[in-house]
Amino acid sequence: MAEQKKLTKAERIEKEKEDLLQRLHSKTVQTTRDKVAFLLHHSAETRNSDIDLVWAFWTTFEGDKFDGSFITKETLRQLTRYSTLTRMRRKIQNDFKLFEANEEVKKRRGMLQEENKDQL
């Protein structure tokens, strides 16, 4: 068997980006990343606010657990975690350079990231 070429990080990111875009265009949103990308693509509010993104994700894709009006600790445990959704958003926006936030938000997020690095 021929050895498969090991992809560089840049090649892997580009392939993941292309695969994601293909799934979005074919309206095949299955994974958490696909669903986050779908929301980012269709809503500027979700690009600029993690709270809006998480709320939209829960109401759109987990409406059987969350009706958008009341949340209990038990319900929160059943929903996709906030940190998972924001991690997917960062990957899509920062690595794939898709559905990016507006300039003001990007600057604010960049400053927060620098502050967090300084604290480590």
Rosetta blueprint (number, residue, H / E / L):
1 M L
2 A L
3 E L
4 Q L
5 K L
6 K L
7 L L
8 T L
9 K H
10 A H
11 E H
12 R H
13 I H
14 E H
15 K H
16 E H
17 K H
18 E H
19 D H
20 L H
21 L H
22 Q H
23 R H
24 L H
25 H H
26 S L
27 K L
28 T L
29 V L
30 Q L
31 T L
32 T H
33 R H
34 D H
35 K H
36 V H
37 A H
38 F H
39 L H
40 L H
41 H H
42 H H
43 S L
44 A H
45 E H
46 T H
47 R H
48 N H
49 S L
50 D H
51 I H
52 D H
53 L H
54 V H
55 W H
56 A H
57 F H
58 W H
59 T H
60 T H
61 F H
62 E L
63 G L
64 D L
65 K L
66 F L
67 D L
68 G L
69 S L
70 F L
71 I L
72 T L
73 K H
74 E H
75 T H
76 L H
77 R H
78 Q H
79 L L
80 T L
81 R L
82 Y H
83 S H
84 T H
85 L H
86 T H
87 R H
88 M H
89 R H
90 R H
91 K H
92 I H
93 Q H
94 N H
95 D H
96 F L
97 K L
98 L L
99 F L
100 E L
101 A L
102 N L
103 E H
104 E H
105 V H
106 K H
107 K H
108 R H
109 R H
110 G H
111 M H
112 L H
113 Q H
114 E H
115 E H
116 N H
117 K H
118 D H
119 Q H
120 L L
